[in-house]
Amino acid sequence: MRATFTQKVILCMVAGFLAACLIQWGKVFVEGADDALNKGYKHTSPAISLTAKP
């Protein structure tokens, strides 16, 4: 049985959707891992304090 044009279009749409989901999951995974590793690290200069008033 040969796939019709409509079946090929639907198959490509499903494949594209799954690829987009995989890419988005990867982005979320990397951001979460970065947050987990660097959660407590904040780079602030000791000379500059936003809360201290002169």
C-alpha distance matrix in Angstrom:
0.0 3.8 6.6 9.2 12.8 14.1 11.8 13.0 16.5 16.5 15.4 18.2 20.6 20.2 20.6 23.6 25.2 25.0 26.5 29.2 30.0 30.4 32.7 34.7 35.1 36.3 38.9 40.2 40.4 42.4 44.7 45.3 46.1 48.4 50.2 50.6 52.2 54.4 55.2 58.9 59.4 60.8 62.5 65.7 68.8 71.9 74.0 71.9 71.8 70.4 72.1 75.6 78.1 80.9
3.8 0.0 3.8 6.3 9.5 11.5 9.6 10.0 13.6 14.3 13.3 15.6 18.2 18.4 18.6 21.3 23.2 23.4 24.5 27.2 28.3 28.8 30.8 32.9 33.6 34.7 37.1 38.6 39.0 40.8 43.0 43.9 44.7 46.8 48.7 49.3 50.8 52.8 53.8 57.5 57.8 59.1 60.6 63.7 66.8 70.0 71.9 69.7 69.8 68.4 70.2 73.7 76.0 78.8
6.6 3.8 0.0 3.8 6.6 8.0 5.9 6.5 9.9 10.6 9.9 12.1 14.6 14.9 15.5 17.9 19.7 20.2 21.5 23.9 25.1 25.8 27.7 29.7 30.6 31.8 34.0 35.5 36.1 37.9 40.0 41.0 42.0 44.0 45.7 46.5 48.1 50.0 50.8 54.6 54.9 56.0 57.5 60.6 63.7 66.9 68.8 66.5 66.5 65.0 66.9 70.3 72.6 75.5
9.2 6.3 3.8 0.0 3.8 5.4 5.2 6.3 8.8 10.0 10.6 12.4 14.4 15.5 16.5 18.3 20.1 21.2 22.5 24.4 25.8 27.0 28.7 30.4 31.6 33.0 34.9 36.3 37.3 39.1 40.9 42.0 43.3 45.1 46.7 47.8 49.5 51.1 51.8 55.6 55.9 56.8 58.3 61.2 64.3 67.5 69.2 66.8 66.8 65.1 67.0 70.5 72.7 75.5
12.8 9.5 6.6 3.8 0.0 3.8 5.4 5.1 6.2 8.7 9.8 10.6 12.4 14.3 15.2 16.4 18.4 20.0 20.9 22.5 24.3 25.7 26.9 28.5 30.2 31.5 33.1 34.7 36.0 37.5 39.2 40.5 41.9 43.5 45.1 46.4 48.0 49.4 50.2 53.9 54.0 54.7 56.1 58.9 61.9 65.3 66.8 64.4 64.4 62.7 64.7 68.2 70.2 73.0
14.1 11.5 8.0 5.4 3.8 0.0 3.8 5.4 5.1 6.2 8.5 9.9 10.5 12.4 14.2 15.2 16.5 18.4 19.9 21.0 22.6 24.4 25.8 27.0 28.6 30.3 31.7 33.0 34.5 36.3 37.7 38.9 40.5 42.2 43.5 44.8 46.7 48.1 48.5 52.3 52.6 53.3 54.8 57.6 60.7 63.9 65.5 63.0 62.8 60.9 62.8 66.3 68.4 71.2
11.8 9.6 5.9 5.2 5.4 3.8 0.0 3.8 5.4 5.1 6.0 8.6 9.8 10.5 12.2 14.1 15.3 16.5 18.2 19.9 21.1 22.5 24.3 25.7 26.9 28.6 30.4 31.6 32.7 34.7 36.3 37.3 38.7 40.6 42.0 43.1 44.9 46.6 47.1 50.9 51.3 52.2 53.9 56.8 60.0 63.1 64.9 62.5 62.3 60.5 62.3 65.9 68.1 71.0
13.0 10.0 6.5 6.3 5.1 5.4 3.8 0.0 3.8 5.5 5.0 6.1 8.6 9.9 10.4 12.1 14.1 15.3 16.3 18.2 19.8 20.9 22.4 24.2 25.6 26.8 28.6 30.2 31.3 32.9 34.7 36.0 37.2 38.9 40.6 41.7 43.3 44.9 45.7 49.5 49.6 50.5 52.0 54.9 58.0 61.2 62.9 60.6 60.7 59.0 61.0 64.4 66.7 69.4
16.5 13.6 9.9 8.8 6.2 5.1 5.4 3.8 0.0 3.8 5.4 5.1 6.2 8.7 9.9 10.4 12.2 14.3 15.2 16.4 18.3 19.9 21.0 22.4 24.2 25.7 27.1 28.6 30.1 31.7 33.1 34.5 36.0 37.6 39.0 40.5 42.1 43.5 44.1 47.9 48.0 48.7 50.1 52.9 56.0 59.2 60.8 58.3 58.3 56.5 58.5 62.0 64.1 66.9
16.5 14.3 10.6 10.0 8.7 6.2 5.1 5.5 3.8 0.0 3.8 5.4 5.0 6.2 8.6 9.8 10.5 12.4 14.2 15.3 16.5 18.4 20.0 21.1 22.5 24.4 25.9 27.0 28.4 30.4 31.8 32.8 34.5 36.2 37.5 38.7 40.6 42.1 42.5 46.3 46.7 47.5 49.2 52.0 55.2 58.4 60.1 57.6 57.4 55.5 57.3 60.9 63.0 65.9
15.4 13.3 9.9 10.6 9.8 8.5 6.0 5.0 5.4 3.8 0.0 3.8 5.4 5.2 6.1 8.5 9.9 10.6 12.3 14.2 15.3 16.5 18.4 20.0 21.0 22.6 24.6 25.9 26.8 28.7 30.5 31.5 32.8 34.7 36.2 37.2 39.0 40.7 41.3 45.1 45.5 46.5 48.1 51.1 54.3 57.4 59.3 57.0 56.9 55.3 57.1 60.6 62.9 65.8
18.2 15.6 12.1 12.4 10.6 9.9 8.6 6.1 5.1 5.4 3.8 0.0 3.8 5.4 5.0 6.0 8.5 9.8 10.4 12.1 14.1 15.2 16.4 18.2 19.8 21.0 22.6 24.3 25.4 27.0 28.7 30.1 31.4 32.9 34.6 35.9 37.4 38.9 39.7 43.5 43.6 44.4 45.8 48.8 51.9 55.1 56.8 54.5 54.6 53.0 55.0 58.4 60.7 63.4
20.6 18.2 14.6 14.4 12.4 10.5 9.8 8.6 6.2 5.0 5.4 3.8 0.0 3.8 5.5 5.1 6.1 8.6 9.9 10.5 12.2 14.2 15.4 16.4 18.2 20.0 21.2 22.6 24.1 25.9 27.2 28.5 30.2 31.7 33.0 34.5 36.3 37.5 38.0 41.8 42.1 42.8 44.3 47.2 50.3 53.5 55.2 52.7 52.6 50.8 52.7 56.2 58.3 61.2
20.2 18.4 14.9 15.5 14.3 12.4 10.5 9.9 8.7 6.2 5.2 5.4 3.8 0.0 3.8 5.4 5.1 6.2 8.6 9.9 10.5 12.3 14.3 15.3 16.4 18.4 20.1 21.1 22.3 24.4 25.9 26.8 28.4 30.3 31.5 32.6 34.6 36.2 36.6 40.4 40.9 41.8 43.6 46.6 49.8 52.9 54.8 52.4 52.1 50.5 52.2 55.7 58.0 61.0
20.6 18.6 15.5 16.5 15.2 14.2 12.2 10.4 9.9 8.6 6.1 5.0 5.5 3.8 0.0 3.8 5.4 5.2 6.2 8.6 9.9 10.6 12.4 14.3 15.3 16.6 18.6 20.1 20.9 22.6 24.6 25.7 26.8 28.7 30.3 31.4 33.0 34.7 35.4 39.2 39.5 40.6 42.2 45.3 48.4 51.5 53.5 51.3 51.2 49.8 51.6 55.1 57.5 60.3
23.6 21.3 17.9 18.3 16.4 15.2 14.1 12.1 10.4 9.8 8.5 6.0 5.1 5.4 3.8 0.0 3.8 5.5 5.1 6.1 8.6 9.8 10.6 12.3 14.1 15.3 16.7 18.5 19.8 21.2 22.8 24.3 25.7 27.1 28.7 30.2 31.7 33.1 33.8 37.6 37.7 38.5 39.9 42.9 46.0 49.2 50.9 48.6 48.6 47.1 49.1 52.5 54.8 57.6
25.2 23.2 19.7 20.1 18.4 16.5 15.3 14.1 12.2 10.5 9.9 8.5 6.1 5.1 5.4 3.8 0.0 3.8 5.4 5.1 6.2 8.6 10.0 10.6 12.2 14.2 15.5 16.5 18.1 20.1 21.3 22.4 24.2 25.8 27.0 28.4 30.3 31.6 32.0 35.8 36.2 37.0 38.8 41.6 44.9 48.0 49.8 47.4 47.1 45.5 47.2 50.7 53.0 56.0
25.0 23.4 20.2 21.2 20.0 18.4 16.5 15.3 14.3 12.4 10.6 9.8 8.6 6.2 5.2 5.5 3.8 0.0 3.8 5.4 5.0 6.2 8.7 9.9 10.4 12.3 14.4 15.3 16.2 18.3 20.1 20.9 22.2 24.3 25.6 26.6 28.4 30.2 30.7 34.5 35.0 36.2 38.0 41.1 44.3 47.3 49.4 47.2 46.9 45.5 47.2 50.6 53.2 56.1
26.5 24.5 21.5 22.5 20.9 19.9 18.2 16.3 15.2 14.2 12.3 10.4 9.9 8.6 6.2 5.1 5.4 3.8 0.0 3.8 5.4 5.1 6.2 8.6 9.8 10.6 12.5 14.4 15.2 16.6 18.6 20.0 21.0 22.7 24.5 25.7 27.1 28.7 29.6 33.3 33.4 34.5 36.1 39.2 42.3 45.5 47.5 45.3 45.4 44.1 46.0 49.4 51.9 54.6
29.2 27.2 23.9 24.4 22.5 21.0 19.9 18.2 16.4 15.3 14.2 12.1 10.5 9.9 8.6 6.1 5.1 5.4 3.8 0.0 3.8 5.4 5.1 6.1 8.5 9.8 10.7 12.4 14.1 15.5 16.7 18.3 20.0 21.2 22.7 24.3 25.9 27.1 27.8 31.5 31.6 32.4 34.0 36.9 40.1 43.2 45.1 42.8 42.7 41.2 43.1 46.5 48.9 51.7
30.0 28.3 25.1 25.8 24.3 22.6 21.1 19.8 18.3 16.5 15.3 14.1 12.2 10.5 9.9 8.6 6.2 5.0 5.4 3.8 0.0 3.8 5.5 5.1 6.0 8.5 9.9 10.6 12.0 14.2 15.4 16.3 18.1 19.9 21.0 22.3 24.3 25.7 26.0 29.8 30.4 31.4 33.3 36.3 39.7 42.6 44.7 42.4 42.0 40.6 42.2 45.7 48.2 51.1
30.4 28.8 25.8 27.0 25.7 24.4 22.5 20.9 19.9 18.4 16.5 15.2 14.2 12.3 10.6 9.8 8.6 6.2 5.1 5.4 3.8 0.0 3.8 5.5 5.1 6.2 8.8 10.0 10.3 12.3 14.3 15.2 16.3 18.3 19.9 20.8 22.4 24.2 25.0 28.8 29.1 30.5 32.3 35.5 38.8 41.7 43.9 41.9 41.7 40.6 42.3 45.7 48.4 51.2
32.7 30.8 27.7 28.7 26.9 25.8 24.3 22.4 21.0 20.0 18.4 16.4 15.4 14.3 12.4 10.6 10.0 8.7 6.2 5.1 5.5 3.8 0.0 3.8 5.5 5.1 6.4 8.8 9.8 10.7 12.5 14.3 15.4 16.6 18.5 20.0 21.3 22.6 23.6 27.3 27.3 28.3 29.8 33.0 36.1 39.2 41.3 39.2 39.3 38.1 40.1 43.4 46.0 48.7
34.7 32.9 29.7 30.4 28.5 27.0 25.7 24.2 22.4 21.1 20.0 18.2 16.4 15.3 14.3 12.3 10.6 9.9 8.6 6.1 5.1 5.5 3.8 0.0 3.8 5.3 5.1 6.3 8.5 10.0 10.7 12.3 14.2 15.4 16.6 18.3 20.1 21.2 21.7 25.4 25.7 26.5 28.3 31.3 34.6 37.6 39.6 37.3 37.1 35.7 37.5 40.9 43.4 46.3
35.1 33.6 30.6 31.6 30.2 28.6 26.9 25.6 24.2 22.5 21.0 19.8 18.2 16.4 15.3 14.1 12.2 10.4 9.8 8.5 6.0 5.1 5.5 3.8 0.0 3.8 5.5 5.2 6.0 8.6 10.0 10.4 12.1 14.1 15.3 16.3 18.3 19.9 20.3 24.1 24.7 26.0 28.1 31.3 34.7 37.4 39.8 37.7 37.3 36.1 37.6 41.0 43.8 46.7
36.3 34.7 31.8 33.0 31.5 30.3 28.6 26.8 25.7 24.4 22.6 21.0 20.0 18.4 16.6 15.3 14.2 12.3 10.6 9.8 8.5 6.2 5.1 5.3 3.8 0.0 3.8 5.5 5.0 6.1 8.6 9.8 10.5 12.2 14.2 15.2 16.5 18.2 19.3 22.9 23.1 24.6 26.3 29.7 32.9 35.8 38.1 36.3 36.2 35.4 37.1 40.3 43.2 45.9
38.9 37.1 34.0 34.9 33.1 31.7 30.4 28.6 27.1 25.9 24.6 22.6 21.2 20.1 18.6 16.7 15.5 14.4 12.5 10.7 9.9 8.8 6.4 5.1 5.5 3.8 0.0 3.8 5.4 5.2 6.2 8.6 9.9 10.6 12.3 14.2 15.5 16.4 17.4 21.1 21.0 22.0 23.7 26.8 30.1 33.1 35.2 33.2 33.1 32.1 34.0 37.2 39.9 42.7
40.2 38.6 35.5 36.3 34.7 33.0 31.6 30.2 28.6 27.0 25.9 24.3 22.6 21.1 20.1 18.5 16.5 15.3 14.4 12.4 10.6 10.0 8.8 6.3 5.2 5.5 3.8 0.0 3.8 5.5 5.2 6.0 8.5 9.8 10.5 12.2 14.3 15.3 15.5 19.3 19.9 21.0 23.2 26.2 29.7 32.4 34.7 32.6 32.1 31.0 32.5 35.9 38.7 41.6
40.4 39.0 36.1 37.3 36.0 34.5 32.7 31.3 30.1 28.4 26.8 25.4 24.1 22.3 20.9 19.8 18.1 16.2 15.2 14.1 12.0 10.3 9.8 8.5 6.0 5.0 5.4 3.8 0.0 3.8 5.5 5.1 6.1 8.5 9.9 10.5 12.3 14.2 14.9 18.6 19.2 21.0 23.2 26.5 29.9 32.5 35.1 33.4 33.0 32.2 33.6 36.8 39.8 42.7
42.4 40.8 37.9 39.1 37.5 36.3 34.7 32.9 31.7 30.4 28.7 27.0 25.9 24.4 22.6 21.2 20.1 18.3 16.6 15.5 14.2 12.3 10.7 10.0 8.6 6.1 5.2 5.5 3.8 0.0 3.8 5.4 5.1 6.1 8.6 9.8 10.6 12.1 13.5 17.1 17.1 18.7 20.5 24.0 27.2 30.0 32.5 30.9 30.8 30.3 32.0 35.1 38.1 40.7
44.7 43.0 40.0 40.9 39.2 37.7 36.3 34.7 33.1 31.8 30.5 28.7 27.2 25.9 24.6 22.8 21.3 20.1 18.6 16.7 15.4 14.3 12.5 10.7 10.0 8.6 6.2 5.2 5.5 3.8 0.0 3.8 5.5 5.0 6.1 8.6 10.0 10.4 11.2 14.9 15.0 16.2 18.2 21.4 24.8 27.5 29.9 28.0 27.8 27.0 28.6 31.8 34.7 37.5
45.3 43.9 41.0 42.0 40.5 38.9 37.3 36.0 34.5 32.8 31.5 30.1 28.5 26.8 25.7 24.3 22.4 20.9 20.0 18.3 16.3 15.2 14.3 12.3 10.4 9.8 8.6 6.0 5.1 5.4 3.8 0.0 3.8 5.4 5.0 6.1 8.7 9.9 9.9 13.7 14.7 16.4 19.1 22.2 25.7 28.0 30.8 29.0 28.3 27.6 28.8 32.0 35.1 38.0
46.1 44.7 42.0 43.3 41.9 40.5 38.7 37.2 36.0 34.5 32.8 31.4 30.2 28.4 26.8 25.7 24.2 22.2 21.0 20.0 18.1 16.3 15.4 14.2 12.1 10.5 9.9 8.5 6.1 5.1 5.5 3.8 0.0 3.8 5.4 5.0 6.2 8.6 9.7 13.1 13.8 16.2 18.5 21.9 25.3 27.6 30.5 29.1 28.8 28.5 29.8 32.7 36.0 38.7
48.4 46.8 44.0 45.1 43.5 42.2 40.6 38.9 37.6 36.2 34.7 32.9 31.7 30.3 28.7 27.1 25.8 24.3 22.7 21.2 19.9 18.3 16.6 15.4 14.1 12.2 10.6 9.8 8.5 6.1 5.0 5.4 3.8 0.0 3.8 5.4 5.2 6.0 7.9 11.2 11.1 13.0 15.1 18.5 21.8 24.3 27.1 25.7 25.6 25.5 27.0 29.9 33.1 35.6
50.2 48.7 45.7 46.7 45.1 43.5 42.0 40.6 39.0 37.5 36.2 34.6 33.0 31.5 30.3 28.7 27.0 25.6 24.5 22.7 21.0 19.9 18.5 16.6 15.3 14.2 12.3 10.5 9.9 8.6 6.1 5.0 5.4 3.8 0.0 3.8 5.5 5.3 5.1 8.9 9.7 11.5 14.3 17.3 20.9 23.1 25.9 24.3 23.7 23.3 24.5 27.5 30.7 33.5
50.6 49.3 46.5 47.8 46.4 44.8 43.1 41.7 40.5 38.7 37.2 35.9 34.5 32.6 31.4 30.2 28.4 26.6 25.7 24.3 22.3 20.8 20.0 18.3 16.3 15.2 14.2 12.2 10.5 9.8 8.6 6.1 5.0 5.4 3.8 0.0 3.8 5.8 5.5 8.7 10.3 13.1 16.0 19.1 22.6 24.4 27.5 26.3 25.5 25.4 26.3 29.1 32.5 35.3
52.2 50.8 48.1 49.5 48.0 46.7 44.9 43.3 42.1 40.6 39.0 37.4 36.3 34.6 33.0 31.7 30.3 28.4 27.1 25.9 24.3 22.4 21.3 20.1 18.3 16.5 15.5 14.3 12.3 10.6 10.0 8.7 6.2 5.2 5.5 3.8 0.0 3.8 5.9 8.2 8.6 11.8 14.2 17.6 20.7 22.6 25.8 25.0 24.7 25.1 26.2 28.7 32.2 34.7
54.4 52.8 50.0 51.1 49.4 48.1 46.6 44.9 43.5 42.1 40.7 38.9 37.5 36.2 34.7 33.1 31.6 30.2 28.7 27.1 25.7 24.2 22.6 21.2 19.9 18.2 16.4 15.3 14.2 12.1 10.4 9.9 8.6 6.0 5.3 5.8 3.8 0.0 3.8 5.7 5.3 8.1 10.5 13.9 17.1 19.2 22.3 21.3 21.0 21.4 22.7 25.1 28.6 31.0
55.2 53.8 50.8 51.8 50.2 48.5 47.1 45.7 44.1 42.5 41.3 39.7 38.0 36.6 35.4 33.8 32.0 30.7 29.6 27.8 26.0 25.0 23.6 21.7 20.3 19.3 17.4 15.5 14.9 13.5 11.2 9.9 9.7 7.9 5.1 5.5 5.9 3.8 0.0 3.8 5.7 8.0 11.3 14.1 17.6 19.2 22.3 21.0 20.0 20.0 20.8 23.6 27.0 29.8
58.9 57.5 54.6 55.6 53.9 52.3 50.9 49.5 47.9 46.3 45.1 43.5 41.8 40.4 39.2 37.6 35.8 34.5 33.3 31.5 29.8 28.8 27.3 25.4 24.1 22.9 21.1 19.3 18.6 17.1 14.9 13.7 13.1 11.2 8.9 8.7 8.2 5.7 3.8 0.0 3.8 6.4 9.8 12.1 15.3 16.4 19.8 18.8 17.8 18.3 18.8 21.1 24.8 27.4
59.4 57.8 54.9 55.9 54.0 52.6 51.3 49.6 48.0 46.7 45.5 43.6 42.1 40.9 39.5 37.7 36.2 35.0 33.4 31.6 30.4 29.1 27.3 25.7 24.7 23.1 21.0 19.9 19.2 17.1 15.0 14.7 13.8 11.1 9.7 10.3 8.6 5.3 5.7 3.8 0.0 3.8 6.5 9.3 12.5 14.1 17.4 16.6 16.2 17.1 18.3 20.4 24.0 26.2
60.8 59.1 56.0 56.8 54.7 53.3 52.2 50.5 48.7 47.5 46.5 44.4 42.8 41.8 40.6 38.5 37.0 36.2 34.5 32.4 31.4 30.5 28.3 26.5 26.0 24.6 22.0 21.0 21.0 18.7 16.2 16.4 16.2 13.0 11.5 13.1 11.8 8.1 8.0 6.4 3.8 0.0 3.8 6.1 9.7 11.6 14.5 13.3 12.9 13.6 15.2 17.4 20.8 23.0
62.5 60.6 57.5 58.3 56.1 54.8 53.9 52.0 50.1 49.2 48.1 45.8 44.3 43.6 42.2 39.9 38.8 38.0 36.1 34.0 33.3 32.3 29.8 28.3 28.1 26.3 23.7 23.2 23.2 20.5 18.2 19.1 18.5 15.1 14.3 16.0 14.2 10.5 11.3 9.8 6.5 3.8 0.0 3.8 6.8 9.5 12.0 11.2 11.9 13.2 15.4 17.0 20.2 22.0
65.7 63.7 60.6 61.2 58.9 57.6 56.8 54.9 52.9 52.0 51.1 48.8 47.2 46.6 45.3 42.9 41.6 41.1 39.2 36.9 36.3 35.5 33.0 31.3 31.3 29.7 26.8 26.2 26.5 24.0 21.4 22.2 21.9 18.5 17.3 19.1 17.6 13.9 14.1 12.1 9.3 6.1 3.8 0.0 3.7 6.3 8.6 7.5 8.2 9.9 12.2 13.5 16.6 18.2
68.8 66.8 63.7 64.3 61.9 60.7 60.0 58.0 56.0 55.2 54.3 51.9 50.3 49.8 48.4 46.0 44.9 44.3 42.3 40.1 39.7 38.8 36.1 34.6 34.7 32.9 30.1 29.7 29.9 27.2 24.8 25.7 25.3 21.8 20.9 22.6 20.7 17.1 17.6 15.3 12.5 9.7 6.8 3.7 0.0 3.8 5.4 5.5 7.6 10.4 12.8 13.0 15.8 16.6
71.9 70.0 66.9 67.5 65.3 63.9 63.1 61.2 59.2 58.4 57.4 55.1 53.5 52.9 51.5 49.2 48.0 47.3 45.5 43.2 42.6 41.7 39.2 37.6 37.4 35.8 33.1 32.4 32.5 30.0 27.5 28.0 27.6 24.3 23.1 24.4 22.6 19.2 19.2 16.4 14.1 11.6 9.5 6.3 3.8 0.0 3.8 5.5 6.8 10.3 11.8 11.2 14.1 14.7
74.0 71.9 68.8 69.2 66.8 65.5 64.9 62.9 60.8 60.1 59.3 56.8 55.2 54.8 53.5 50.9 49.8 49.4 47.5 45.1 44.7 43.9 41.3 39.6 39.8 38.1 35.2 34.7 35.1 32.5 29.9 30.8 30.5 27.1 25.9 27.5 25.8 22.3 22.3 19.8 17.4 14.5 12.0 8.6 5.4 3.8 0.0 3.8 6.5 10.0 11.9 10.5 12.6 12.5
71.9 69.7 66.5 66.8 64.4 63.0 62.5 60.6 58.3 57.6 57.0 54.5 52.7 52.4 51.3 48.6 47.4 47.2 45.3 42.8 42.4 41.9 39.2 37.3 37.7 36.3 33.2 32.6 33.4 30.9 28.0 29.0 29.1 25.7 24.3 26.3 25.0 21.3 21.0 18.8 16.6 13.3 11.2 7.5 5.5 5.5 3.8 0.0 3.8 6.6 9.2 8.8 10.9 11.5
71.8 69.8 66.5 66.8 64.4 62.8 62.3 60.7 58.3 57.4 56.9 54.6 52.6 52.1 51.2 48.6 47.1 46.9 45.4 42.7 42.0 41.7 39.3 37.1 37.3 36.2 33.1 32.1 33.0 30.8 27.8 28.3 28.8 25.6 23.7 25.5 24.7 21.0 20.0 17.8 16.2 12.9 11.9 8.2 7.6 6.8 6.5 3.8 0.0 3.8 5.6 5.6 8.5 10.2
70.4 68.4 65.0 65.1 62.7 60.9 60.5 59.0 56.5 55.5 55.3 53.0 50.8 50.5 49.8 47.1 45.5 45.5 44.1 41.2 40.6 40.6 38.1 35.7 36.1 35.4 32.1 31.0 32.2 30.3 27.0 27.6 28.5 25.5 23.3 25.4 25.1 21.4 20.0 18.3 17.1 13.6 13.2 9.9 10.4 10.3 10.0 6.6 3.8 0.0 3.8 5.8 8.0 10.6
72.1 70.2 66.9 67.0 64.7 62.8 62.3 61.0 58.5 57.3 57.1 55.0 52.7 52.2 51.6 49.1 47.2 47.2 46.0 43.1 42.2 42.3 40.1 37.5 37.6 37.1 34.0 32.5 33.6 32.0 28.6 28.8 29.8 27.0 24.5 26.3 26.2 22.7 20.8 18.8 18.3 15.2 15.4 12.2 12.8 11.8 11.9 9.2 5.6 3.8 0.0 3.8 6.4 9.9
75.6 73.7 70.3 70.5 68.2 66.3 65.9 64.4 62.0 60.9 60.6 58.4 56.2 55.7 55.1 52.5 50.7 50.6 49.4 46.5 45.7 45.7 43.4 40.9 41.0 40.3 37.2 35.9 36.8 35.1 31.8 32.0 32.7 29.9 27.5 29.1 28.7 25.1 23.6 21.1 20.4 17.4 17.0 13.5 13.0 11.2 10.5 8.8 5.6 5.8 3.8 0.0 3.8 6.6
78.1 76.0 72.6 72.7 70.2 68.4 68.1 66.7 64.1 63.0 62.9 60.7 58.3 58.0 57.5 54.8 53.0 53.2 51.9 48.9 48.2 48.4 46.0 43.4 43.8 43.2 39.9 38.7 39.8 38.1 34.7 35.1 36.0 33.1 30.7 32.5 32.2 28.6 27.0 24.8 24.0 20.8 20.2 16.6 15.8 14.1 12.6 10.9 8.5 8.0 6.4 3.8 0.0 3.8
80.9 78.8 75.5 75.5 73.0 71.2 71.0 69.4 66.9 65.9 65.8 63.4 61.2 61.0 60.3 57.6 56.0 56.1 54.6 51.7 51.1 51.2 48.7 46.3 46.7 45.9 42.7 41.6 42.7 40.7 37.5 38.0 38.7 35.6 33.5 35.3 34.7 31.0 29.8 27.4 26.2 23.0 22.0 18.2 16.6 14.7 12.5 11.5 10.2 10.6 9.9 6.6 3.8 0.0
